[in-house]
Amino acid sequence: MARPSKYTRELRERAVRLVAESMEQGQYPSEFEAIRTIAGKLGIGSPETLRKWVRQAEVDGGARAGKTTQEIAEIRELKKEVSELRRANEILKSASAFFAAELDRPHRF
């Protein structure tokens, strides 16, 4: 199970929005400067964290190629389901081998 994020969804959305708005208005010479400054102002531990949020928002918005947040969540759920089904198959294989061995034994009356 993944650990919960120490940043709220609202903070993430606000930070990404601030970066986008500051770049539209030309407040910073580069996106890196905007990310670094805004991360510091909002108390985000690392500018890299904010950069990842910005990139994921671009993917979710269709401006960048990649897997959307929804697709990533769906893949995670499907992997979990596959793992559970594989475990169930192993249990069924063991049970069928056990019962097949029982049928092959001669019975004493």
N, C-alpha and C positions, 0 to 999 in steps of 0.2 A: 504494500500500500504506500502510495506516495505521501510525502510529508506535506502538510498544508503550507501554503505560501505565507510569508510574513507581510506581504503587501496585499492590500484589498484590491478588488476588481476596480473600484471607483478610482483609486490612486493610479492604477495602471492606465485606465482610460484617460484620466486627466493628464498624465505625463505624456502619453502618446499624442493627445490633442494639442498640448502646449508645444511640442516639438514641431508638429505639422503647421500650426499657426505661425510660429516664429520663423519657419523656413519660407512660408508664403509671403510674410511681411518683410523678409530680408533682414531680420534683426541680427543674425549671426553670419559670419563669413562662410561657415561650412556647417554641414549637418553634425559633424563630430563636435564642434564647439557648442552647438545648441544642446545636444544630448548631454555633454559633460556638465554644462552650466545648469540645466534643468534638473538633472539627477542630483546635483549638489544642493540645489534649492529645496527639493522635495524630500531630501534625506534618503535617497535610494543609494544603497551601499556601493554599487559599482555602475559606472556609465555603460558597461557592457550589458548589464541587466536591462537597462532602458533601451539600448540599441536592439536587443533581441525582441523586446516588446514592439518596437517600431517596425521591425522587419516582419513580425508575425501579423501585425495590423495591416501592413501592405499586402501580404498574401491573402488575408481574409477579405480585404477590400478589392481584390482582383488586380491590383497594380503590380504584383510581383508573382512569379511562378512559384509553386510549391504546394504543400499540403495545408489545407485550412485547419483551423482549430477543431472544427466539427469532424473533419475527416480523421484527424489524429485521435480524437476521442472514440470514434467508431472503430478504428483499427485496434485501439487498446482493448475495447470491449470484445471484439472478435477474437483477438489473441487469447483473452481470458476464457472465452467460451471454448475455443479449440483445445486449450489446456485441460479444461474440465472434461470435455468429451474424450480426449485421449486417456485420461485417468479412468474414466468409466469403462472404456474399451478394455483396458488392462485388467480391471476387476472382472469383467465379463469373460475374458479369455481364461483367467485363472479359475473362475467358477466352472466354466464349461470343461476344462481339463480335469478338474476334480470330479465332476459328475460323470464324465466319460470313463474315468478310471474306476469309479464305483460300479458302472454297468458291466465292465469287463471282468470283474472279480467273480469267481464262483460263489454261489450262495450256499450256506450250510443250513439244512433244515432240521 
